[in-house]
């Protein structure tokens, strides 16, 4: 009897293939949802729910060059592949099964390429993507083991016999879906300057005010005035030099200080997520982060240059040899063994415990990076550039106009 997943009625392999296809679809939908939530949030409270650790997080994947292709989030392609697998398990068709078997191979190649790119280049792995990868591997295994033509000799006979007609229809449907998703993507992007951005600004001003930390770092990544509070936008940034989101924020600040010259002060509040110097961290999430903090704190006159070079060589900064060479170039080789430097960094880290706890499990109210105290209101994480720019503009307008009806006027 000819081997097949779909032509033998209801069998366990067929049901498992249905589960695999449905799993691919669910993972793809969640990935698409997360893509838009991170890039175009409509709320100041939306965060990265799948950031489990420095390695397992969605932030790097969502902001990477391959997160979208010509404006189309790659999650859409996975959704179409999973949808075809599900349809193939519902309908008995040899042509459809052969087409799905070919697609399972193509999908496997794509998944392996994305996996290698994530692990070797981005140095992270997206949990939602990983779920899709696992279902894709399982789906390929089922087609390889039980699928149609599995008893045939030769690779081409087993995997490369799709129905060209069905394959063409699938490609056309996917292109149509890609066009619609691209239009939706650009519509969301354009809307960032409208209601979504206004809502984020309004939510920021609705946040409760907090007291500034007892010790505000004298290491400023952006300096516009001598007194910290004199700048219309003054930020205490609890940051980590090896934090991907801090790198994202750093790039935003480089652009924002050009757009708003003389308006911004940013005090970099050392908060390395490494257990070596930070009691909040149970594991060494970012090995080397404490060493970089000590180097940056060794000489305030060299901080801005070090800050620029570390973030400008983010991947290299993870290498102990590169860090040693950096310390020699800046003459701060002894910083990691200097009790005065260690004590200063520890004093700044400890200010995180001055804020209200979010959990009894942690001693600090601040326990992730970046956490920003923007004009005495706490914001956790980052925003897309359009929203961050709008918030800065609103704060500048508020100080310059001092209008009691500021929010109503700004929203108009």
C-alpha positions in Angstrom: 0.0 0.0 0.0 1.2 3.5 -0.9 2.5 5.5 2.1 0.5 8.6 3.0 -0.5 10.9 5.8 -3.9 11.8 4.4 -5.1 9.0 2.1 -5.6 6.3 4.8 -8.4 7.9 6.7 -8.0 9.1 10.3 -4.7 7.8 11.7 -2.4 9.0 14.5 0.2 10.4 12.1 -2.5 12.4 10.3 -3.8 13.8 13.6 -0.3 14.7 14.7 0.3 16.4 11.4 -2.9 18.4 12.0 -1.5 19.4 15.4 1.8 20.4 13.9 0.2 22.6 11.2 -2.1 24.2 13.8 0.9 24.8 16.1 2.7 26.5 13.3 -0.3 28.8 12.7 -0.7 29.7 16.4 3.0 30.5 16.8 3.0 32.6 13.6 -0.1 34.6 14.8 1.6 35.3 18.1 4.8 36.3 16.4 2.8 38.7 14.1 1.0 40.1 17.1 4.2 40.6 19.0 5.8 42.3 16.0 3.1 45.0 15.9 2.9 45.4 19.7 6.6 46.1 20.0 7.0 48.2 16.9 3.7 50.1 17.1 2.4 49.9 20.7 -0.8 51.8 21.5 -0.1 51.8 25.2 2.8 52.9 27.4 2.2 49.6 29.3 2.8 47.2 26.5 6.0 45.3 27.1 7.9 42.4 25.8 6.1 39.5 27.4 8.4 36.9 25.8 11.7 38.3 27.1 12.7 35.4 29.4 16.4 36.0 29.6 19.3 37.7 27.7 19.4 34.7 25.3 15.7 33.8 25.1 14.0 37.1 24.1 12.0 38.5 21.3 13.4 42.0 21.3 16.4 41.3 19.2 14.4 39.3 16.7 11.7 41.9 16.3 14.2 44.7 15.7 16.5 42.6 13.4 16.8 43.2 9.6 15.0 39.9 8.9 12.0 40.6 11.1 10.3 41.9 7.9 10.9 41.5 4.2 9.9 44.5 2.1 7.6 45.6 4.9 6.0 42.1 5.3 6.7 40.5 8.8 8.1 37.0 8.2 5.5 35.5 10.5 3.0 35.8 7.7 4.9 33.2 5.6 4.8 30.7 8.5 1.1 31.3 8.9 0.5 30.4 5.2 2.7 27.3 5.5 0.8 26.1 8.6 -2.5 26.9 7.0 -1.7 24.7 4.0 -0.6 21.8 6.3 -3.9 22.0 8.1 -5.9 22.1 4.9 -4.0 19.1 3.7 -4.9 17.1 6.8 -8.6 18.0 6.3 -8.9 17.1 2.6 -7.8 13.8 1.0 -5.7 14.7 -2.0 -2.5 13.1 -3.2 -1.5 16.3 -5.1 -2.1 18.5 -2.0 0.0 16.1 0.1 2.9 16.1 -2.3 2.8 19.9 -2.4 2.8 20.0 1.4 5.7 17.6 1.5 7.7 19.8 -0.8 6.8 22.9 1.3 7.8 21.0 4.5 11.3 20.7 3.1 11.5 24.3 1.9 10.1 25.5 5.3 12.8 23.3 7.1 15.6 25.0 5.1 14.2 28.4 6.0 13.8 27.5 9.6 17.4 26.2 9.8 18.7 29.4 8.2 16.7 31.6 10.7 17.9 29.5 13.6 21.5 29.8 12.7 21.2 33.5 12.0 19.5 34.0 15.5 22.0 32.0 17.4 25.3 32.8 15.6 24.6 36.5 14.6 21.9 37.9 16.9 23.2 35.8 19.9 19.5 35.4 21.0 16.6 33.0 20.3 13.0 34.2 20.2 10.8 31.9 22.2 7.8 32.4 19.9 10.0 31.6 16.9 11.4 28.6 18.7 7.9 27.2 19.1 7.4 27.6 15.3 10.8 25.9 14.7 9.8 22.9 16.8 6.5 22.4 15.1 8.2 22.8 11.7 10.8 20.1 12.6 8.0 17.8 13.8 6.0 18.5 10.6 8.9 17.6 8.4 9.6 14.4 10.3 6.0 13.3 9.8 6.1 13.9 6.1 9.5 12.2 5.8 8.4 9.2 7.9 4.8 8.7 6.9 4.1 11.1 4.0 3.3 10.1 0.4 6.1 8.7 -1.7 8.2 7.9 1.4 8.7 4.4 -0.1 10.2 5.9 -3.3 13.9 5.7 -4.1 15.7 9.0 -4.6 15.4 12.4 -2.9 13.6 14.0 -5.9 11.0 11.3 -6.1 10.3 11.5 -2.3 10.2 15.3 -1.8 10.1 17.2 -5.1 6.9 16.2 -6.8 4.5 19.1 -6.0 1.4 19.9 -7.9 2.6 23.0 -9.9 -1.0 24.1 -10.2 -1.6 24.0 -6.4 1.9 25.5 -5.7 1.1 28.4 -8.0 -2.2 29.0 -6.3 -0.5 28.9 -2.9 2.1 31.4 -4.1 -0.6 33.8 -5.5 -2.6 33.6 -2.3 0.5 34.3 -0.2 1.5 37.2 -2.4 -2.0 38.7 -2.0 -1.8 38.2 1.8 1.7 39.7 1.8 0.5 42.8 0.0 -2.4 43.2 2.4 -0.1 42.8 5.4 2.4 45.3 3.9 -0.4 47.9 3.5 -1.5 47.2 7.1 2.1 47.5 8.3 2.6 50.9 6.7 -0.8 52.1 7.9 0.3 51.3 11.5 3.6 53.0 10.9 1.9 56.2 9.6 -0.6 56.1 12.5 2.3 56.4 14.9 2.2 60.2 14.4 -1.6 60.2 15.2 -3.8 58.7 17.8 -1.5 56.0 19.0 1.3 58.5 19.8 -1.1 60.9 21.4 -2.4 58.1 23.6 1.1 57.2 24.8 1.9 60.8 25.7 -1.4 61.1 27.6 -0.7 57.9 29.5 2.8 59.1 30.3 1.4 62.2 32.0 -1.1 60.1 33.8 1.7 58.1 35.5 2.4 58.9 39.2 5.5 60.9 39.9 8.4 59.3 41.7 11.2 60.7 43.8 14.6 60.8 42.0 17.2 58.4 43.3 19.2 59.6 46.2 22.3 59.4 44.1 22.1 60.5 40.5 25.0 59.4 38.4 27.4 62.1 37.3 28.1 60.0 34.2 25.9 61.6 31.6 25.6 60.2 28.1 23.8 63.4 26.9 24.6 66.8 28.6 22.9 70.0 27.7 23.0 72.0 31.0 25.2 72.1 34.1 22.3 71.3 36.4 20.5 68.0 35.7 17.0 69.3 36.2 17.4 72.4 34.1 17.0 70.5 30.8 13.4 70.3 29.6 13.9 66.5 29.3 16.0 65.0 32.0 16.3 61.2 32.3 17.9 58.9 34.8 18.6 55.8 32.7 19.1 52.5 34.6 21.2 50.8 32.0 23.4 47.9 31.1 26.1 48.0 28.4 25.3 44.5 27.2 21.5 44.9 27.2 20.0 44.8 23.6 17.2 47.2 24.5 19.7 49.6 26.0 21.5 49.5 22.6 18.2 50.3 20.9 17.6 53.2 23.3 21.2 54.5 22.8 20.6 54.7 19.0 17.4 56.6 19.7 19.1 59.1 22.0 21.9 59.8 19.4 19.2 60.9 17.0 17.0 62.7 19.6 19.9 64.9 20.9 20.4 66.1 17.3 16.7 66.9 16.9 16.5 68.6 20.3 19.9 70.2 20.9 20.4 71.8 24.3 17.1 70.2 25.6 18.2 66.8 27.0 20.2 65.5 29.9 20.7 61.7 30.4 22.4 60.4 33.5 23.5 56.8 33.0 22.7 54.9 36.2 24.8 51.8 36.2 22.7 48.7 36.6 24.6 45.7 35.1 22.4 42.6 34.9 25.2 40.4 36.2 25.2 38.7 39.6 28.8 39.5 40.1 27.9 43.0 41.2 24.1 43.2 41.2 22.2 41.3 43.9 18.9 41.6 41.9 20.2 39.2 39.3 20.1 35.5 40.2 22.2 34.4 37.2 24.8 36.1 35.1 22.4 37.3 32.4 25.0 39.6 30.8 28.5 38.3 31.7 31.0 41.1 31.5 28.5 43.9 32.2 30.0 44.6 35.7 33.5 44.9 34.2 32.2 47.4 31.6 30.4 49.4 34.3 33.7 49.6 36.3 35.6 50.7 33.2 33.1 53.4 32.4 33.0 54.6 36.0 36.8 54.8 36.4 37.1 58.3 34.9 34.1 60.6 34.4 36.0 62.6 31.7 36.2 59.4 29.5 32.7 58.2 30.1 31.0 59.6 27.0 33.8 58.2 24.7 33.6 54.8 26.4 29.8 54.8 26.2 29.9 55.5 22.5 32.6 52.9 21.8 31.0 50.1 23.9 27.5 50.5 22.3 29.2 51.0 18.9 30.8 47.6 19.3 28.0 45.8 21.0 28.8 42.3 19.9 32.6 42.7 20.5 31.9 44.0 24.0 30.8 40.5 25.0 34.4 39.3 24.4 36.7 39.4 27.4 39.7 39.9 25.2 38.2 42.9 23.5 37.2 44.4 26.9 40.8 44.1 28.1 42.1 45.8 25.0 39.5 48.6 25.5 40.6 49.1 29.1 44.2 49.4 28.0 43.4 52.0 25.3 41.5 54.1 27.9 43.9 53.6 30.7 41.4 52.0 33.0 42.9 48.5 33.3 42.7 48.6 37.2 39.1 49.6 37.4 37.8 46.1 38.1 40.1 45.8 41.1 39.7 49.4 42.4 37.6 49.3 45.6 36.6 53.0 45.1 35.2 52.4 41.6 33.5 49.2 42.8 32.0 51.0 45.7 30.7 53.9 43.5 29.1 51.5 41.0 27.5 49.5 43.9 26.1 52.7 45.4 24.4 53.6 42.2 23.1 50.1 41.7 21.6 50.1 45.2 19.5 53.2 44.4 17.2 50.7 42.5 16.0 49.5 45.9 14.6 53.0 46.7 11.6 52.5 44.4 8.5 50.5 45.2 8.9 46.8 44.7 7.1 45.0 41.9 7.6 41.7 43.6 8.6 40.5 47.0 11.1 38.2 45.3 13.4 41.1 44.5 15.0 43.6 46.8 14.9 46.3 44.1 12.0 48.2 42.7 14.1 48.6 39.6 15.2 45.2 38.2 15.3 45.4 34.4 17.0 47.6 31.8 16.4 50.0 30.5 14.2 51.6 33.2 13.9 55.3 32.7 13.0 58.1 35.2 11.8 60.7 32.6 11.1 64.0 34.3 10.2 62.2 37.6 7.9 59.5 36.0 9.1 55.9 35.6 8.9 54.2 32.2 10.1 50.6 31.8 11.5 49.6 28.5 11.6 51.4 25.2 9.3 52.9 22.6 9.4 53.2 18.8 11.2 56.4 17.8 8.1 58.3 16.7 6.6 57.8 20.2 9.8 58.7 22.0 10.2 61.8 19.9 6.6 62.8 20.5 7.1 62.4 24.3 10.2 64.6 24.2 8.4 67.2 22.2 5.5 67.2 24.6 7.8 67.7 27.6 9.7 70.5 25.9 6.3 72.2 24.9 5.1 71.8 28.5 8.1 73.6 30.0 8.2 76.3 27.3 4.5 77.2 27.2 3.6 76.4 30.9 0.0 76.2 29.8 -2.4 74.8 32.4 -4.4 73.3 29.5 -1.2 71.8 28.0 -2.5 68.3 27.3 -5.7 69.4 25.6 -3.7 71.8 23.4 -1.0 69.3 22.5 -3.5 66.5 21.7 -5.2 68.8 19.2 
